[in-house]
Amino acid sequence: MKSGTLIKIKELLLIAICSIPYGMVVNQVLVPHAIIGGGLTGLCEILYFATGEALPIWLSTLILNVILIIVAIIVLGWKTCLRSIWGIICITIWLKIISVPERPMISDPFMAVILAGVLNGAGLGMIYANNGNTGGTDIIAMIVNKYKHVPIGRALFMVDIVVIGSAWFLPQVTTFEQILFGLCYVFVETQAVDWVVGRGRQSLQFFIFSRKYQEIADAIMERTGHGVTFLEAQGAYTKKDTKLVVLIARKSEITQIYRLVMEIDPSAFISETQTRGVFGEGFEPIVERT
């Protein structure tokens, strides 16, 4: 079996395993405490409570994700959505298997959201690091980013606030603290994802040295949608002219970039530099800094 195939199998297995915390956090922490998380999860919780627990979270998650994935396939193509489909299947299975206890797994709601945020954030971070996602707002971000280069993180955070805030109208949410706990959970989860995926890195600049620079550039542009730049270079020892591949990528794409380069040229030399901010097409709009 080829090494590339083994890597893909390993990634799919890790996505399946690392989605377990998702089911545990939703069913055994958030729901028993009537704390609404953000994004699609929070929306499915709201539907669960609003229907008197008649609509299971796993079912509403599956239905909404199927709708989103159909739209994504039409817009982005089915190949781009394969990992999303696998992530959705894994999440749905764990939400179905893991039961909702009568009493919360952790009695203190504050400690519950902190631990839940860390646990789920770490699991999601591992999923993203293995080129996967869990559907929901990840699919929305993929679709929006294809046509509009907007600060996705900020937009999704606003969605989280709206979803969590709307929980106030549920009879199960009896205190304002539960709203604050939901916001706290989303914040901790986001920080945990950042730490696992890129250890705090937001974007990276890559300098890729390889004789197969054209193949690498073509693969990056085709499979990530990023543009690349060639810089003229000359080896001081060999005196041979070559081209240096320059690329700026988001933190969630770090693993994918390395995989692409190693598949084409295992002997390539890669320099990775952390950037504090990236503005322009495909990243944050320049107007945000003016």
C-alpha positions as CSV (number, residue, x, y, z in Angstrom):
1,M,0.0,0.0,0.0
2,K,1.4,3.4,-1.0
3,S,2.4,5.8,1.8
4,G,-0.1,8.5,0.5
5,T,-2.9,6.0,0.9
6,L,-1.8,5.1,4.4
7,I,-1.7,8.7,5.4
8,K,-5.2,9.3,4.1
9,I,-6.5,6.2,6.0
10,K,-4.7,7.4,9.2
11,E,-6.3,10.8,8.8
12,L,-9.8,9.4,8.3
13,L,-9.4,7.2,11.5
14,L,-8.2,10.2,13.5
15,I,-11.1,12.3,12.3
16,A,-13.5,9.5,13.5
17,I,-11.8,9.2,16.9
18,C,-11.3,12.9,17.5
19,S,-15.0,13.5,16.8
20,I,-15.9,11.5,20.0
21,P,-15.4,14.6,22.3
22,Y,-18.0,16.4,20.2
23,G,-20.7,13.9,21.0
24,M,-19.6,13.8,24.7
25,V,-19.6,17.5,25.1
26,V,-23.0,18.2,23.5
27,N,-24.9,15.3,25.0
28,Q,-23.3,15.0,28.4
29,V,-22.3,18.6,29.3
30,L,-24.2,21.2,27.3
31,V,-27.6,19.6,27.1
32,P,-27.9,18.6,30.8
33,H,-26.9,22.1,31.8
34,A,-29.2,23.7,29.2
35,I,-26.2,25.6,27.9
36,I,-26.4,26.5,24.2
37,G,-23.2,26.3,22.2
38,G,-22.6,28.2,19.0
39,G,-23.1,27.5,15.3
40,L,-25.0,24.5,14.0
41,T,-24.7,22.7,17.4
42,G,-26.4,25.5,19.2
43,L,-29.1,25.7,16.6
44,C,-29.8,22.0,17.0
45,E,-29.9,22.3,20.8
46,I,-32.5,25.1,20.4
47,L,-34.6,22.8,18.2
48,Y,-34.2,20.0,20.7
49,F,-35.5,22.1,23.6
50,A,-38.1,24.0,21.6
51,T,-39.7,20.7,20.5
52,G,-39.8,19.3,24.0
53,E,-36.9,17.0,23.3
54,A,-38.9,15.3,20.5
55,L,-36.4,16.2,17.8
56,P,-33.0,14.5,18.7
57,I,-29.9,16.5,18.2
58,W,-28.3,13.9,16.1
59,L,-31.2,13.9,13.7
60,S,-31.4,17.7,13.3
61,T,-27.7,17.8,12.9
62,L,-27.9,15.2,10.1
63,I,-30.7,17.0,8.3
64,L,-29.2,20.4,8.4
65,N,-25.8,19.1,7.4
66,V,-27.2,17.2,4.4
67,I,-28.8,20.4,3.2
68,L,-25.5,22.3,3.6
69,I,-23.5,19.5,1.9
70,I,-25.8,19.4,-1.1
71,V,-25.3,23.2,-1.5
72,A,-21.6,22.8,-1.1
73,I,-21.4,20.0,-3.7
74,I,-23.2,22.2,-6.2
75,V,-21.0,25.2,-5.4
76,L,-17.6,23.6,-4.7
77,G,-17.7,20.2,-6.3
78,W,-18.0,16.7,-4.6
79,K,-14.3,16.1,-4.3
80,T,-13.9,19.2,-2.1
81,C,-16.7,17.9,0.2
82,L,-15.6,14.3,0.7
83,R,-13.8,15.0,4.0
84,S,-16.8,17.1,5.2
85,I,-19.2,14.2,4.4
86,W,-16.9,11.8,6.5
87,G,-16.8,14.3,9.4
88,I,-20.6,14.7,9.3
89,I,-21.1,10.9,9.4
90,C,-18.8,10.5,12.4
91,I,-20.4,13.4,14.3
92,T,-23.9,12.0,13.7
93,I,-22.9,8.5,14.8
94,W,-21.4,9.7,18.1
95,L,-24.3,12.1,18.8
96,K,-26.6,9.1,18.3
97,I,-24.6,6.6,20.4
98,I,-23.7,8.8,23.3
99,S,-26.7,9.2,25.6
100,V,-28.0,12.3,27.4
101,P,-27.7,11.6,31.2
102,E,-30.4,12.7,33.7
103,R,-27.7,14.5,35.7
104,P,-24.8,16.5,34.2
105,M,-21.4,14.7,34.0
106,I,-19.9,17.7,35.8
107,S,-22.2,19.4,38.3
108,D,-20.5,22.8,38.4
109,P,-21.6,24.6,35.1
110,F,-18.6,26.9,35.0
111,M,-16.1,24.1,35.3
112,A,-18.2,22.1,32.8
113,V,-18.0,24.7,30.0
114,I,-14.2,25.2,30.6
115,L,-13.5,21.5,30.4
116,A,-16.0,21.0,27.6
117,G,-14.4,23.9,25.6
118,V,-10.9,22.5,26.0
119,L,-11.9,18.9,25.2
120,N,-14.0,19.7,22.2
121,G,-11.6,22.4,20.9
122,A,-8.7,19.9,21.1
123,G,-10.7,17.3,19.3
124,L,-11.8,19.8,16.5
125,G,-8.2,21.0,16.3
126,M,-7.0,17.4,15.6
127,I,-9.7,17.1,13.0
128,Y,-8.7,20.3,11.2
129,A,-5.0,19.3,11.5
130,N,-5.9,16.1,9.6
131,N,-7.6,18.0,6.8
132,G,-11.1,17.3,8.0
133,N,-14.1,19.2,9.3
134,T,-17.4,18.6,11.0
135,G,-19.7,20.3,8.6
136,G,-22.1,23.0,9.8
137,T,-20.5,26.4,9.9
138,D,-17.3,24.9,8.4
139,I,-19.2,24.3,5.2
140,I,-20.7,27.8,5.3
141,A,-17.2,29.2,5.7
142,M,-16.0,27.2,2.7
143,I,-18.8,28.4,0.5
144,V,-18.5,32.1,1.5
145,N,-14.8,32.1,1.2
146,K,-15.1,31.0,-2.5
147,Y,-16.9,34.2,-3.5
148,K,-16.2,36.7,-0.7
149,H,-12.9,37.3,1.0
150,V,-14.3,38.3,4.3
151,P,-13.1,37.8,7.8
152,I,-14.8,34.4,8.3
153,G,-13.9,34.1,11.9
154,R,-15.6,37.3,12.8
155,A,-18.7,36.5,10.8
156,L,-19.0,33.1,12.4
157,F,-18.5,34.6,15.9
158,M,-21.4,36.9,15.2
159,V,-23.5,33.9,14.3
160,D,-22.5,32.2,17.5
161,I,-23.6,35.3,19.5
162,V,-27.0,35.4,17.8
163,V,-27.6,31.6,18.3
164,I,-26.6,31.7,21.9
165,G,-28.5,34.9,22.6
166,S,-31.7,33.4,21.2
167,A,-31.6,30.7,23.8
168,W,-32.9,33.3,26.3
169,F,-36.4,32.6,24.9
170,L,-36.2,28.9,25.8
171,P,-38.0,27.9,29.0
172,Q,-35.1,25.6,29.9
173,V,-32.8,28.6,30.0
174,T,-33.8,30.2,33.3
175,T,-30.8,32.4,34.1
176,F,-28.6,34.9,32.2
177,E,-25.6,33.0,33.5
178,Q,-26.5,30.2,31.1
179,I,-26.1,32.6,28.2
180,L,-22.7,33.7,29.6
181,F,-21.7,30.1,30.0
182,G,-22.5,29.5,26.3
183,L,-20.3,32.4,25.2
184,C,-17.5,31.3,27.6
185,Y,-17.7,27.8,26.1
186,V,-17.3,29.1,22.5
187,F,-14.4,31.3,23.5
188,V,-12.5,28.4,25.2
189,E,-13.3,26.1,22.4
190,T,-11.9,28.5,19.8
191,Q,-8.7,29.1,21.8
192,A,-8.2,25.3,22.2
193,V,-8.6,24.8,18.4
194,D,-6.1,27.6,17.7
195,W,-3.5,26.0,20.1
196,V,-3.9,22.5,18.6
197,V,-3.9,23.5,14.9
198,G,-1.3,26.1,14.9
199,R,-0.2,26.7,18.5
200,G,-1.5,30.2,18.3
201,R,-0.4,30.9,14.6
202,Q,-2.8,32.8,12.5
203,S,-1.1,32.6,9.1
204,L,2.2,31.3,7.8
205,Q,4.6,32.4,5.0
206,F,6.2,29.5,3.2
207,F,9.4,29.5,1.2
208,I,9.7,26.2,-0.7
209,F,12.9,25.2,-2.3
210,S,12.5,22.4,-4.8
211,R,13.6,21.4,-8.3
212,K,9.9,20.5,-8.9
213,Y,8.8,24.0,-8.2
214,Q,6.3,24.1,-11.0
215,E,4.6,20.8,-10.0
216,I,4.4,22.0,-6.4
217,A,2.9,25.4,-7.4
218,D,0.3,23.7,-9.7
219,A,-0.7,21.3,-6.9
220,I,-1.1,24.1,-4.3
221,M,-3.2,26.3,-6.7
222,E,-5.4,23.4,-7.7
223,R,-6.0,21.8,-4.4
224,T,-6.0,24.8,-2.0
225,G,-7.2,27.6,-4.2
226,H,-4.3,29.7,-3.2
227,G,-2.1,31.7,-5.5
228,V,1.7,31.3,-5.3
229,T,4.6,33.5,-6.3
230,F,7.9,32.5,-8.0
231,L,11.1,34.3,-7.0
232,E,14.1,34.0,-9.2
233,A,17.0,32.3,-7.3
234,Q,20.4,30.9,-7.9
235,G,22.3,28.3,-5.9
236,A,25.5,29.8,-4.6
237,Y,27.4,26.5,-4.9
238,T,25.8,25.0,-8.1
239,K,25.4,28.3,-9.9
240,K,22.2,26.9,-11.3
241,D,19.1,29.2,-11.8
242,T,15.9,28.0,-10.1
243,K,12.7,29.4,-8.8
244,L,11.6,29.8,-5.2
245,V,7.9,29.1,-4.4
246,V,6.4,31.7,-2.0
247,L,3.1,31.1,-0.4
248,I,1.0,32.5,2.5
249,A,-1.6,30.1,4.0
250,R,-4.0,30.0,6.9
251,K,-3.3,28.1,10.0
252,S,-5.9,25.4,9.1
253,E,-4.0,24.7,5.9
254,I,-0.6,24.1,7.4
255,T,-0.8,20.3,7.3
256,Q,-2.3,20.2,3.8
257,I,0.6,22.3,2.4
258,Y,3.2,20.0,3.9
259,R,1.4,17.0,2.6
260,L,1.3,18.4,-0.9
261,V,5.0,19.3,-1.0
262,M,6.1,15.9,0.5
263,E,4.0,14.0,-2.0
264,I,5.7,15.7,-4.9
265,D,9.2,16.1,-3.6
266,P,10.2,14.5,-0.3
267,S,13.6,16.2,-0.6
268,A,12.2,19.7,-0.8
269,F,13.4,22.3,1.7
270,I,10.7,24.4,3.4
271,S,11.1,27.5,5.4
272,E,8.1,28.5,7.6
273,T,7.6,31.9,9.0
274,Q,4.9,33.1,11.3
275,T,3.0,36.3,10.3
276,R,1.1,38.6,12.6
277,G,-1.4,39.7,10.0
278,V,-2.2,39.0,6.4
279,F,-4.3,41.5,4.4
280,G,-5.5,41.3,0.8
281,E,-7.3,38.9,-1.5
282,G,-8.1,35.7,0.3
283,F,-7.4,37.0,3.8
284,E,-8.5,40.0,5.8
285,P,-9.5,43.0,3.7
286,I,-7.0,45.9,3.6
287,V,-9.8,48.3,4.4
288,E,-9.8,46.9,8.0
289,R,-6.4,48.5,8.6
290,T,-7.0,51.8,7.0
